[in-house]
């Protein structure tokens, strides 16, 4: 199945807030509240940052938040820090496959 | 704390079989709550599911890879394995093992192994 659609890149200055979008269809993002977000630093494994649209695992900074509207989920990072510079991937349950579906990834640059 | 570690050859010749093993520590792969799976990431590209497996032996594969993939597990060693046959350069990627769920649970992948780069080249 097609990957979820994410912007290739976003950028922001330290202290600012940015939002990364993740657009799917009614068969995945729009139809269910099972969207996750992962952070991946270069050469490292992805790390779960948000699950079930807006829940943070223990240990994840509250500067990271998730939301959803229609077929688009969003990850917002507030108070940008240099350490937030990484690739971010969304993932969703999909009714048309047993396996979940990933987004194409977004590179966040902290200016 | 659950930890996963991939192991296996970093170089595989075209047309041969890629074999990787994931060793799980800090938890049991016989858990009735979770599935165990593999995700790969070609250099500079995004994440792709390969497949997932339950302790009972049930498996679910990415349709695009299904004809070439076999997942297995060894509960006595707390390990699960990936075999991908007839590899080509397109299979060059970092391969991650991870814990996930089934159905709605596949949206949550946590934790991940550190990943291992497998290059397909003669």
Interface residues (C-beta under 8 A of the other chain):
Chain A: X3 X32 X34 X35 X36 X38 X44 X45 X46 X47 X48 X51 X52 X57 X89 X91 X92 X93 X97 X98 X99 X100 X102 X103 X104 X105
Chain B: X46 X47 X48 X49 X51 X52 X60 X62 X63 X96 X100 X102 X103 X104 X105 X106 X107 X108 X109 X110 X111 X112 X113 X114 X115
